[in-house]
């Protein structure tokens, strides 16, 4: 203790200078740390805000596409369907094409009858053909609904469907070779005669 007292007498201001200098260094460090922490806290707040804003925008986009913007309605496809043609005889011809452009394959076939189905009420006389005559028809692959049917010839000798640009049309067509000798091109989409 005597050493401390004597040293204090020799250098009375030395201990007091050390303490303020240490306090000054501590306060400078505290200011630097507090500035850095305030910057980090501000940066942290901005990051949090940016995260929640982007999350909110993503949710708005998801809900817009999920609920507001409607999905296109697709035709309900039945597993099995049945189509009956009374007093008709079928030809040995069957084709599968997408007639109504619904991305479902439809069925094309030929049959001989005096009148078409009740859906279209077309007869052989409408085309100037003797009764009974050969009809070609297209039915939907989703539910068997008749898309079109038309009298084509007295008898069907040969028939081919899916021919591109038949009769100058942009769509696919069917070519029907009839008996007595006749050649008919039919538009696959509408069933109307394209050329002869």
DRENPA-3360 file (N, C-alpha, C; in nm, 2 decimals, always signed):
BEGIN
1 = XXXXXXXX = +0.08/-0.12/+0.00/+0.00/+0.00/+0.00/+0.08/+0.12/+0.00 ~ +0.19/+0.11/+0.07/+0.28/+0.23/+0.07/+0.33/+0.27/-0.07 ~ +0.36/+0.16/-0.15/+0.40/+0.19/-0.28/+0.30/+0.26/-0.36 ~ +0.17/+0.22/-0.34/+0.06/+0.28/-0.42/+0.05/+0.43/-0.38 ~ +0.05/+0.45/-0.25/+0.04/+0.59/-0.20/+0.16/+0.68/-0.24 ~ +0.28/+0.62/-0.24/+0.39/+0.70/-0.28/+0.39/+0.72/-0.43 ~ +0.34/+0.63/-0.50/+0.33/+0.65/-0.65/+0.22/+0.75/-0.68 ~ +0.12/+0.75/-0.60/+0.01/+0.84/-0.62/+0.06/+0.98/-0.59;
9 = XXXXXXXX = +0.15/+0.99/-0.49/+0.20/+1.12/-0.46/+0.30/+1.17/-0.57 ~ +0.38/+1.08/-0.63/+0.47/+1.12/-0.73/+0.40/+1.15/-0.86 ~ +0.30/+1.07/-0.90/+0.23/+1.09/-1.02/+0.08/+1.10/-0.98 ~ +0.03/+1.21/-0.93/-0.10/+1.22/-0.89/-0.21/+1.22/-1.00 ~ -0.18/+1.26/-1.12/-0.28/+1.26/-1.23/-0.27/+1.14/-1.32 ~ -0.18/+1.05/-1.30/-0.17/+0.93/-1.39/-0.29/+0.84/-1.38 ~ -0.34/+0.81/-1.27/-0.45/+0.72/-1.26/-0.58/+0.78/-1.31 ~ -0.59/+0.91/-1.29/-0.71/+0.98/-1.34/-0.71/+0.99/-1.49;
17 = XXXXXXXX = -0.59/+1.00/-1.55/-0.58/+1.01/-1.70/-0.62/+0.88/-1.76 ~ -0.58/+0.77/-1.70/-0.60/+0.64/-1.76/-0.75/+0.61/-1.76 ~ -0.82/+0.64/-1.65/-0.96/+0.61/-1.65/-1.04/+0.69/-1.75 ~ -1.02/+0.82/-1.77/-1.10/+0.89/-1.87/-1.06/+0.84/-2.01 ~ -0.94/+0.80/-2.03/-0.90/+0.75/-2.16/-0.97/+0.62/-2.19 ~ -0.98/+0.53/-2.09/-1.05/+0.41/-2.11/-1.20/+0.43/-2.13 ~ -1.25/+0.53/-2.06/-1.40/+0.56/-2.08/-1.42/+0.62/-2.22 ~ -1.33/+0.70/-2.26/-1.34/+0.76/-2.40/-1.34/+0.65/-2.50;
25 = XXXXXXXX = -1.24/+0.55/-2.49/-1.24/+0.44/-2.59/-1.36/+0.36/-2.58 ~ -1.41/+0.33/-2.46/-1.54/+0.26/-2.45/-1.65/+0.33/-2.51 ~ -1.66/+0.46/-2.49/-1.77/+0.53/-2.55/-1.77/+0.53/-2.70 ~ -1.64/+0.55/-2.76/-1.63/+0.54/-2.90/-1.67/+0.41/-2.96 ~ -1.62/+0.30/-2.89/-1.66/+0.17/-2.93/-1.81/+0.15/-2.92 ~ -1.87/+0.20/-2.81/-2.02/+0.19/-2.80/-2.09/+0.26/-2.91 ~ -2.04/+0.38/-2.95/-2.10/+0.46/-3.06/-2.09/+0.38/-3.19 ~ -1.98/+0.32/-3.22/-1.96/+0.24/-3.34/-2.05/+0.12/-3.34;
33 = XXXXXXXX = -2.05/+0.05/-3.23/-2.14/-0.06/-3.22/-2.29/-0.02/-3.23 ~ -2.33/+0.09/-3.17/-2.47/+0.13/-3.17/-2.50/+0.17/-3.32 ~ -2.41/+0.24/-3.39/-2.43/+0.28/-3.53/-2.45/+0.16/-3.61 ~ -2.36/+0.06/-3.59/-2.37/-0.06/-3.67/-2.50/-0.14/-3.64 ~ -2.53/-0.15/-3.52/-2.65/-0.22/-3.48/-2.78/-0.15/-3.53 ~ -2.78/-0.01/-3.53/-2.89/+0.06/-3.59/-2.90/+0.04/-3.74 ~ -2.78/+0.04/-3.81/-2.78/+0.01/-3.95/-2.83/-0.13/-3.98 ~ -2.78/-0.23/-3.90/-2.83/-0.36/-3.92/-2.98/-0.38/-3.89;
41 = XXXXXXXX = -3.02/-0.31/-3.79/-3.17/-0.32/-3.76/-3.25/-0.26/-3.87 ~ -3.20/-0.14/-3.93/-3.27/-0.08/-4.04/-3.27/-0.18/-4.16 ~ -3.15/-0.24/-4.19/-3.14/-0.33/-4.30/-3.23/-0.45/-4.27 ~ -3.23/-0.50/-4.15/-3.32/-0.61/-4.12/-3.46/-0.58/-4.14 ~ -3.50/-0.46/-4.10/-3.64/-0.41/-4.13/-3.67/-0.41/-4.27 ~ -3.58/-0.36/-4.35/-3.60/-0.35/-4.50/-3.61/-0.49/-4.56 ~ -3.53/-0.58/-4.51/-3.53/-0.72/-4.56/-3.67/-0.78/-4.53 ~ -3.71/-0.76/-4.41/-3.84/-0.82/-4.36/-3.95/-0.76/-4.45;
49 = XXXXXXXX = -3.95/-0.63/-4.47/-4.05/-0.57/-4.55/-4.05/-0.62/-4.69 ~ -3.93/-0.63/-4.75/-3.92/-0.68/-4.89/-3.97/-0.83/-4.89 ~ -3.94/-0.91/-4.80/-3.99/-1.05/-4.79/-4.14/-1.05/-4.79 ~ -4.20/-0.98/-4.70/-4.35/-0.98/-4.69/-4.42/-0.92/-4.81 ~ -4.36/-0.82/-4.87/-4.42/-0.76/-4.99/-4.41/-0.86/-5.11 ~ -4.30/-0.93/-5.13/-4.29/-1.03/-5.23/-4.38/-1.15/-5.21 ~ -4.39/-1.19/-5.08/-4.48/-1.30/-5.05/-4.63/-1.26/-5.08 ~ -4.66/-1.14/-5.04/-4.80/-1.09/-5.07/-4.83/-1.08/-5.22;
57 = XXXXXXXX = -4.73/-1.04/-5.30/-4.75/-1.03/-5.44/-4.76/-1.17/-5.50 ~ -4.68/-1.27/-5.45/-4.70/-1.40/-5.50/-4.83/-1.46/-5.47 ~ -4.88/-1.44/-5.35/-5.01/-1.49/-5.31/-5.12/-1.42/-5.40 ~ -5.11/-1.30/-5.43/-5.21/-1.23/-5.52/-5.21/-1.30/-5.65 ~ -5.09/-1.33/-5.71/-5.08/-1.39/-5.84/-5.14/-1.53/-5.84 ~ -5.11/-1.61/-5.73/-5.17/-1.74/-5.72/-5.32/-1.74/-5.71 ~ -5.37/-1.65/-5.63/-5.52/-1.64/-5.61/-5.58/-1.59/-5.74 ~ -5.52/-1.50/-5.81/-5.58/-1.45/-5.94/-5.59/-1.57/-6.04;
65 = XXXXXXXX = -5.49/-1.65/-6.05/-5.49/-1.76/-6.15/-5.58/-1.88/-6.10 ~ -5.59/-1.89/-5.96/-5.67/-1.99/-5.91/-5.82/-1.97/-5.91 ~ -5.86/-1.84/-5.88/-6.00/-1.82/-5.86/-6.06/-1.71/-5.95 ~ -5.99/-1.61/-5.99/-6.05/-1.50/-6.06/-6.05/-1.54/-6.21 ~ -5.94/-1.59/-6.27/-5.93/-1.62/-6.41/-5.99/-1.76/-6.43 ~ -6.10/-1.78/-6.50/-6.16/-1.91/-6.51/-6.08/-2.00/-6.60 ~ -6.09/-2.13/-6.57/-6.02/-2.23/-6.65/-6.12/-2.26/-6.77 ~ -6.07/-2.30/-6.89/-6.16/-2.33/-7.00/-6.23/-2.46/-6.96;
73 = XXXXXXXX = -6.36/-2.46/-7.00/-6.44/-2.57/-6.97/-6.42/-2.68/-7.08 ~ -6.39/-2.80/-7.03/-6.36/-2.91/-7.12/-6.49/-3.00/-7.12 ~ -6.52/-3.06/-7.23/-6.64/-3.14/-7.24/-6.62/-3.26/-7.15 ~ -6.73/-3.30/-7.08/-6.73/-3.41/-6.99/-6.73/-3.54/-7.08 ~ -6.63/-3.62/-7.06/-6.62/-3.74/-7.14/-6.68/-3.86/-7.06 ~ -6.77/-3.92/-7.13/-6.83/-4.04/-7.07/-6.75/-4.16/-7.11 ~ -6.74/-4.26/-7.01/-6.66/-4.38/-7.04/-6.72/-4.46/-7.15 ~ -6.85/-4.48/-7.15/-6.92/-4.55/-7.26/-7.04/-4.47/-7.30;
81 = XXXXXXXX = -7.07/-4.49/-7.43/-7.19/-4.42/-7.48/-7.24/-4.51/-7.59 ~ -7.37/-4.50/-7.62/-7.43/-4.58/-7.72/-7.51/-4.49/-7.82 ~ -7.50/-4.52/-7.94/-7.57/-4.45/-8.05/-7.65/-4.55/-8.13 ~ -7.78/-4.53/-8.15/-7.86/-4.63/-8.22/-7.92/-4.56/-8.35 ~ -7.90/-4.63/-8.46/-7.96/-4.58/-8.59/-8.06/-4.69/-8.63 ~ -8.19/-4.66/-8.62/-8.30/-4.75/-8.66/-8.30/-4.77/-8.81 ~ -8.33/-4.89/-8.85/-8.35/-4.93/-8.99/-8.23/-4.89/-9.07 ~ -8.11/-4.91/-9.02/-7.99/-4.88/-9.09/-7.89/-5.00/-9.10;
89 = XXXXXXXX = -7.82/-5.00/-9.21/-7.71/-5.11/-9.22/-7.58/-5.04/-9.23 ~ -7.48/-5.09/-9.15/-7.35/-5.03/-9.15/-7.26/-5.08/-9.26 ~ -7.18/-4.99/-9.31/-7.07/-5.03/-9.40/-6.95/-5.06/-9.32 ~ -6.86/-5.13/-9.39/-6.73/-5.17/-9.32/-6.63/-5.05/-9.33 ~ -6.67/-4.95/-9.27/-6.58/-4.83/-9.27/-6.59/-4.76/-9.13 ~ -6.47/-4.73/-9.07/-6.47/-4.66/-8.95/-6.34/-4.58/-8.94 ~ -6.35/-4.45/-8.91/-6.23/-4.36/-8.90/-6.24/-4.29/-8.77 ~ -6.12/-4.25/-8.72/-6.11/-4.17/-8.60/-6.03/-4.05/-8.63;
97 = XXXXXXXX = -6.10/-3.93/-8.61/-6.04/-3.80/-8.64/-6.09/-3.70/-8.53 ~ -6.02/-3.59/-8.51/-6.07/-3.49/-8.42/-6.16/-3.39/-8.51 ~ -6.29/-3.42/-8.52/-6.38/-3.34/-8.60/-6.41/-3.20/-8.55 ~ -6.45/-3.20/-8.42/-6.49/-3.07/-8.36/-6.38/-3.00/-8.29 ~ -6.25/-3.04/-8.30/-6.13/-2.97/-8.25/-6.14/-2.95/-8.10 ~ -6.18/-3.05/-8.03/-6.18/-3.05/-7.88/-6.07/-3.13/-7.82 ~ -5.98/-3.18/-7.90/-5.87/-3.26/-7.86/-5.91/-3.40/-7.82 ~ -6.03/-3.44/-7.86/-6.08/-3.58/-7.83/-6.11/-3.63/-7.97;
105 = XXXXXXXX = -6.06/-3.76/-7.99/-6.09/-3.82/-8.12/-6.24/-3.85/-8.13 ~ -6.29/-3.82/-8.25/-6.43/-3.85/-8.28/-6.44/-3.96/-8.38 ~ -6.56/-4.02/-8.40/-6.58/-4.14/-8.48/-6.65/-4.10/-8.61 ~ -6.60/-4.14/-8.72/-6.67/-4.12/-8.85/-6.70/-4.26/-8.90 ~ -6.82/-4.28/-8.96/-6.87/-4.41/-9.01/-6.97/-4.38/-9.12 ~ -7.00/-4.49/-9.19/-7.10/-4.49/-9.30/-7.21/-4.59/-9.28 ~ -7.33/-4.55/-9.31/-7.44/-4.64/-9.30/-7.54/-4.62/-9.41 ~ -7.63/-4.72/-9.43/-7.73/-4.71/-9.54/-7.87/-4.71/-9.47;
113 = XXXXXXXX = -7.94/-4.60/-9.51/-8.08/-4.59/-9.45/-8.16/-4.49/-9.55 ~ -8.29/-4.49/-9.52/-8.37/-4.40/-9.60/-8.37/-4.26/-9.55 ~ -8.35/-4.25/-9.42/-8.34/-4.11/-9.35/-8.23/-4.12/-9.25 ~ -8.18/-4.00/-9.22/-8.07/-3.99/-9.12/-8.13/-4.01/-8.98 ~ -8.05/-3.98/-8.88/-8.11/-3.99/-8.75/-8.20/-3.87/-8.72 ~ -8.27/-3.87/-8.61/-8.37/-3.77/-8.58/-8.30/-3.64/-8.55 ~ -8.16/-3.64/-8.53/-8.09/-3.52/-8.49/-8.09/-3.42/-8.61 ~ -8.08/-3.47/-8.73/-8.06/-3.38/-8.85/-8.18/-3.38/-8.95;
121 = XXXXXXXX = -8.26/-3.48/-8.94/-8.38/-3.49/-9.03/-8.34/-3.47/-9.18 ~ -8.24/-3.54/-9.22/-8.20/-3.53/-9.36/-8.24/-3.66/-9.43 ~ -8.28/-3.65/-9.56/-8.32/-3.77/-9.63/-8.24/-3.78/-9.76 ~ -8.25/-3.89/-9.82/-8.17/-3.91/-9.95/-8.23/-3.82/-10.06 ~ -8.36/-3.79/-10.05/-8.42/-3.70/-10.15/-8.36/-3.56/-10.14 ~ -8.31/-3.52/-10.02/-8.26/-3.38/-10.01/-8.13/-3.36/-10.10 ~ -8.06/-3.47/-10.12/-7.94/-3.47/-10.21/-7.97/-3.52/-10.35 ~ -8.09/-3.55/-10.38/-8.13/-3.60/-10.51/-8.09/-3.75/-10.53;
129 = XXXXXXXX = -8.08/-3.82/-10.43/-8.05/-3.96/-10.43/-8.17/-4.05/-10.41 ~ -8.17/-4.17/-10.47/-8.29/-4.26/-10.45/-8.28/-4.32/-10.30 ~ -8.39/-4.35/-10.25/-8.39/-4.40/-10.11/-8.40/-4.55/-10.11 ~ -8.33/-4.62/-10.03/-8.23/-4.58/-9.93/-8.09/-4.55/-9.99 ~ -8.01/-4.47/-9.92/-7.88/-4.43/-9.97/-7.78/-4.44/-9.86 ~ -7.66/-4.41/-9.90/-7.55/-4.42/-9.80/-7.53/-4.28/-9.74 ~ -7.52/-4.28/-9.61/-7.49/-4.16/-9.53/-7.35/-4.17/-9.47 ~ -7.29/-4.06/-9.45/-7.17/-4.06/-9.37/-7.20/-3.97/-9.25;
137 = XXXXXXXX = -7.14/-4.01/-9.13/-7.18/-3.94/-9.01/-7.05/-3.93/-8.92 ~ -7.05/-3.82/-8.84/-6.95/-3.80/-8.74/-7.02/-3.79/-8.60 ~ -6.97/-3.86/-8.50/-7.02/-3.85/-8.37/-6.91/-3.81/-8.27 ~ -6.94/-3.74/-8.17/-6.84/-3.69/-8.07/-6.79/-3.81/-7.99 ~ -6.66/-3.81/-7.98/-6.59/-3.91/-7.90/-6.61/-3.90/-7.75 ~ -6.66/-3.78/-7.70/-6.68/-3.76/-7.56/-6.81/-3.82/-7.51 ~ -6.92/-3.80/-7.59/-7.05/-3.85/-7.54/-7.14/-3.91/-7.65 ~ -7.09/-3.93/-7.77/-7.17/-3.99/-7.87/-7.27/-3.91/-7.94;
145 = XXXXXXXX = -7.27/-3.78/-7.92/-7.36/-3.69/-7.98/-7.33/-3.67/-8.13 ~ -7.43/-3.67/-8.21/-7.41/-3.66/-8.36/-7.36/-3.52/-8.39 ~ -7.24/-3.51/-8.45/-7.18/-3.38/-8.49/-7.24/-3.34/-8.63 ~ -7.24/-3.43/-8.72/-7.30/-3.40/-8.85/-7.33/-3.54/-8.92 ~ -7.42/-3.54/-9.02/-7.44/-3.65/-9.10/-7.50/-3.60/-9.23 ~ -7.46/-3.67/-9.34/-7.51/-3.63/-9.47/-7.52/-3.75/-9.57 ~ -7.62/-3.74/-9.66/-7.63/-3.84/-9.76/-7.51/-3.82/-9.86 ~ -7.44/-3.93/-9.90/-7.32/-3.91/-9.98/-7.33/-3.98/-10.12;
153 = XXXXXXXX = -7.39/-4.09/-10.13/-7.40/-4.17/-10.25/-7.51/-4.27/-10.24 ~ -7.54/-4.34/-10.35/-7.64/-4.45/-10.35/-7.58/-4.56/-10.27 ~ -7.45/-4.60/-10.30/-7.38/-4.70/-10.23/-7.23/-4.65/-10.21 ~ -7.17/-4.69/-10.10/-7.03/-4.65/-10.07/-6.94/-4.76/-10.12 ~ -6.86/-4.73/-10.22/-6.76/-4.83/-10.26/-6.63/-4.83/-10.18 ~ -6.59/-4.71/-10.16/-6.46/-4.68/-10.08/-6.47/-4.55/-10.02 ~ -6.41/-4.53/-9.90/-6.41/-4.40/-9.83/-6.28/-4.39/-9.76 ~ -6.22/-4.27/-9.76/-6.10/-4.23/-9.69/-6.12/-4.10/-9.62;
161 = XXXXXXXX = -6.08/-4.09/-9.49/-6.09/-3.96/-9.42/-5.96/-3.92/-9.37 ~ -5.94/-3.79/-9.34/-5.82/-3.73/-9.28/-5.73/-3.68/-9.39 ~ -5.78/-3.66/-9.51/-5.70/-3.61/-9.63/-5.69/-3.46/-9.61 ~ -5.57/-3.41/-9.62/-5.54/-3.27/-9.61/-5.58/-3.19/-9.73 ~ -5.63/-3.07/-9.72/-5.66/-2.97/-9.82/-5.74/-3.04/-9.94 ~ -5.84/-3.11/-9.90/-5.92/-3.18/-10.00/-6.02/-3.08/-10.06 ~ -6.03/-3.06/-10.19/-6.12/-2.96/-10.25/-6.07/-2.82/-10.23 ~ -5.95/-2.80/-10.20/-5.90/-2.66/-10.17/-5.93/-2.61/-10.03;
169 = XXXXXXXX = -5.99/-2.69/-9.95/-6.02/-2.64/-9.81/-5.90/-2.65/-9.72 ~ -5.90/-2.56/-9.62/-5.78/-2.56/-9.53/-5.79/-2.68/-9.43 ~ -5.91/-2.73/-9.41/-5.93/-2.84/-9.31/-5.92/-2.97/-9.37 ~ -5.92/-3.07/-9.29/-5.91/-3.21/-9.34/-6.05/-3.25/-9.40 ~ -6.05/-3.35/-9.48/-6.17/-3.39/-9.55/-6.18/-3.54/-9.57 ~ -6.29/-3.59/-9.61/-6.32/-3.73/-9.65/-6.35/-3.74/-9.80 ~ -6.29/-3.84/-9.86/-6.32/-3.87/-10.00/-6.40/-3.99/-10.01 ~ -6.52/-3.98/-10.08/-6.61/-4.09/-10.09/-6.63/-4.13/-10.23;
177 = XXXXXXXX = -6.60/-4.26/-10.26/-6.62/-4.31/-10.39/-6.75/-4.39/-10.39 ~ -6.85/-4.35/-10.47/-6.98/-4.41/-10.46/-7.01/-4.49/-10.58 ~ -7.12/-4.56/-10.57/-7.17/-4.65/-10.68/-7.31/-4.61/-10.71 ~ -7.36/-4.59/-10.83/-7.28/-4.58/-10.95/-7.17/-4.47/-10.94 ~ -7.08/-4.47/-11.03/-6.96/-4.40/-11.02/-6.98/-4.25/-10.98 ~ -6.93/-4.22/-10.86/-6.94/-4.08/-10.81/-6.82/-4.06/-10.72 ~ -6.77/-3.94/-10.71/-6.66/-3.90/-10.63/-6.70/-3.78/-10.55 ~ -6.71/-3.79/-10.42/-6.75/-3.67/-10.34/-6.65/-3.64/-10.23;
185 = XXXXXXXX = -6.62/-3.52/-10.22/-6.53/-3.47/-10.11/-6.61/-3.40/-10.00 ~ -6.59/-3.44/-9.88/-6.67/-3.38/-9.77/-6.58/-3.32/-9.67 ~ -6.61/-3.20/-9.63/-6.53/-3.12/-9.53/-6.55/-3.20/-9.39 ~ -6.44/-3.23/-9.33/-6.44/-3.31/-9.21/-6.51/-3.23/-9.09 ~ -6.49/-3.10/-9.09/-6.54/-3.03/-8.97/-6.69/-3.00/-8.98 ~ -6.74/-2.98/-9.10/-6.88/-2.94/-9.11/-6.97/-3.05/-9.18 ~ -6.91/-3.14/-9.25/-6.99/-3.24/-9.32/-7.04/-3.19/-9.45 ~ -7.02/-3.07/-9.49/-7.06/-3.02/-9.62/-6.98/-3.07/-9.73;
193 = XXXX = -7.04/-3.07/-9.85/-6.97/-3.11/-9.97/-6.86/-3.01/-10.01 ~ -6.74/-3.06/-10.03/-6.63/-2.96/-10.06/-6.61/-2.96/-10.21 ~ -6.61/-3.07/-10.28/-6.60/-3.07/-10.43/-6.64/-3.20/-10.48 ~ -6.67/-3.21/-10.61/-6.70/-3.34/-10.67/-6.61/-3.37/-10.78;
% end
